[in-house]
Amino acid sequence: MTDLAERGQHPEDTTDGAVPIRACANVCEAAGCMSLDAERVLESLQARINERGLTGVAVKRVGCLRLCAGGPLVEIPEKGQLFENVDPTSPESIDRVVDALDGGDGGRQTAEDPFFSRQMRIVLANSGLVDPEDLDDYIAHGGYTALTQAVTTMRPYEVLEEVVHSGLRGRGGAGYPTGLKWRTVAKSVSPEGGKFVICNADEGDPGAFMDRSVLESVPQQVLEGMAIAGYAVGANKGYIYVRAEYPLAVKRLRLAIRQAERAGLLGTNIADTAFSFDVDIRIGAGAFVCGEETALIASVEGRRGTPRPRPPFPAQSGLWDRPTLINNVETLANISTIIRNGADWYRAIGTPKSAGTKVFALAGRVVNTGLIEVPMGVTLREIVYDIGGGIIGGAAFKAVQTGGPSGGCIPAADLDMSVDYESLAQAGSIMGSGGMIVMDETSCMVDVAKYFMDFCRDESCGKCIPCRVGTVELYMLLDKISRGEAELADLTTLERLADMVKSTSLCGLGQSAPNPIFSTLRYFKDEYLSHIEDRICPAGVCSMTSAVTA
């Protein structure tokens, strides 16, 4: 059995000369910062430290430091200092960090900065602290204690009931209670024997990068959650379905699986118990529809990724006709913390119906773009103005798009609404997987609806006529409006067709594709009328080919 306490004595607690570490420069090596030469930042910092002969300081590769707008990022966690836009080719830029390691000031003070202080980290607690390619570092920060606790001191039904009681809801979009899904799989019996756990990492929403960052930063946390889920529902095999566009996530997942297997934390007889759990990776080609459960299952089986009617649901008959539990990355990343701290602790966070925290990819016309994690129930105003730092250039806030192509646009009048499943649904949007795009007055809402409809028509699998044909027709109507060539009758047709596509499409992609149309018509109908009646785009975005001339 792996001795977690012994492995938790991490060699980075001291330098090679057995000098205690007094400060460490954590270099973000998630995809965003890696694209900005973060690896050279790490090398340059280490070289400069060696040149100056500093002792008791270290440099460490970590996952996402969340403030993506400021990359490459380096943090000194012991002093709460964050350095933005660190240039590996600039001695001055590197020296700023090294001086701080040696006791100097500088950088952004994270304890006083609303972007950091107003967040609450559960899923991202170890992101930016743990080396994503080092199992021992994850263990040193509490990793795999929950799995060991579950398989050695708890019965499967006790683990399951803890998740039920926690109130955790699926973070992949629909918000279905996670514990109820687990309970259904646990009760299901396969005539051929065997059950499966699938991690849905097919994140395809425009502007969304939550799951990618979690996999790149704390892959072991997701694997631990999968193994706990397998133990609770009686599954011994897991698959991670991740899109090919995430090569760094795939690389680190493969390494994490190998490391966990060698340590006896995955594979046969985990923690010297009778429980065994293997994990394999399946690479998706990037089809948005494969985020839908039945399409994902078809793809894992080697078939074309198209949805099928339900029931039966995957929980009763999923992968190879066996009971299958499917949760997304963020859902599974919550599990180990719930088991360690207890369901009551988790349920006390958030709102009565939306427990816990939610990770969002905050993007668009906001100062602080990046990855944030906030308790359910926080207001949109707090996210946009406190955490996000307000609109770029002090411009006026216009709307925020939540839920990606399946979501809706929420106007300025609702800035003080609570961000939870029920409130977003009442506002005509959804939580979705966590994309959040902020827009100012330079955005045309007709153009926004057109953009998302273009995405949906392109990603339709074509299996059902309402989605295959309807999304194309909806796009053509929006394009006609944006070019100033539509009449009021076209607006009526747009509304009727959108309702038909929503009501008759086979799967969630088609059923939710018209949501951006519904929400923009609900809150910004005046912009549609301006395009149609006045042949004018108020935001100056659309090119009016039929504009009225003197």
LINFENMO-V321752 format. One line per field, one symbol per residue. ss: DSSP state (h for helix, s for strand, l for the rest). psi: psi as a letter, one per 30 degrees, with the letter a starting at -180 (. if undefined). burial: # if it has 9 or more other ideal C-beta (glycine too) atoms within 8 Angstrom, else .. A space follows every 10 residues. Layout:
# LINFENMO-V321752
ss = ???
psi = ???
burial = ???
This chain:
# LINFENMO-V321752
ss = lllhhhhlll hhhsllllls llssssssll hhhhlllhhh hhhhhhhhhh hhllllssss sslllllhhh lllsssllll ssslllllll hhhhhhhhhh hllllllssl lllhhhhlll llllllllll llllhhhhhh llllhhhhhh hhhllhhhhh hhhhhhllsl llllllshhh hhhhhhhlll lllllsssss sllllllllh hhhhhhhlhh hhhhhhhhhh hhhlllssss ssslllhhhh hhhhhhhhhh hhllllsllh hhllllssss sssslllhhh hlhhhhhhhh llllllllll llllllllhh hllssssshh hhhhhhhhhh hlhhhhhlls llllslssss sssslsllls ssssslllsh hhhhhhhlll shhhllssss sslhhhlsss shhhlllsll hhhhhhllll llllssssss llllhhhhhh hhhhhhhhhl llllhhhhhh hhhhhhhhhh hhlllllhhh hhhhhhhhhh hhhhlllhhh hhhlhhhhhh hhhhhhhhhh hhhhllllll llllllllll
psi = kkjeeeffik fffllfggkk kfkkjjkkhl eeeefgheef eeeeeeeeee efhklgllkk klakgeiffg lkkkkjeffh kkklhkjffj eeeeeeeeee fgflallkje ffkeeefflj kdegefkfek jfgjeeeeef ggkgeeeeee fffklefeee feeeffgklk gfefgkkeee eeeeeefkkk eflkllkkjj gijgkkgkge eeeeefeiee eeeeeeeeee eefhkgklkj jkkffieeee eeeeeeeeee eeggflbkik hhlfkkjkkl kkklfgkeff fkeeeeeeee fglkikllkk lklffejckh glkkkjllee efffeeeeee fleeeeffkb lefilalkkk jjlbhkeika klklkkflle eeeeeeefga kkgglkkelk klgbffalkk lffgfglkjl eeeeeffgal eafgkjjkka ffkkfeeeee eeeeeeeefk fgekeeeeee eeeeeeeeee efggglleee eeeeeeeeee eeffleafee efefeeeeee eefhfeeeee eeefhkjefg ekjjfgkkl.
burial = .#.#..##.. .#.##..... #.######## ####..##.# ######.##. ...#.##### .#######.# #######..# ####.#.#.. ..######## ##....#### ..#.#####. ####.##### .#..###### #.######## #..#.#..## ########## ###.#.#### ######.#.# ...####### ########## ########## ########## ###.###### ####.#.### .######.## #.#####.## #...#####. ##.#..#### ########## ....###... ..####.##. .######### ########## ..#..##.## #..####### ########## ########## ########## ##..#.#### ########## #..##.#.## #.###.#### ########## .######### #######.## #..#.###.# #####.#### ####.#...# #.###.#### ##..###### ########## #####.#### ##..###.#. .#.#......
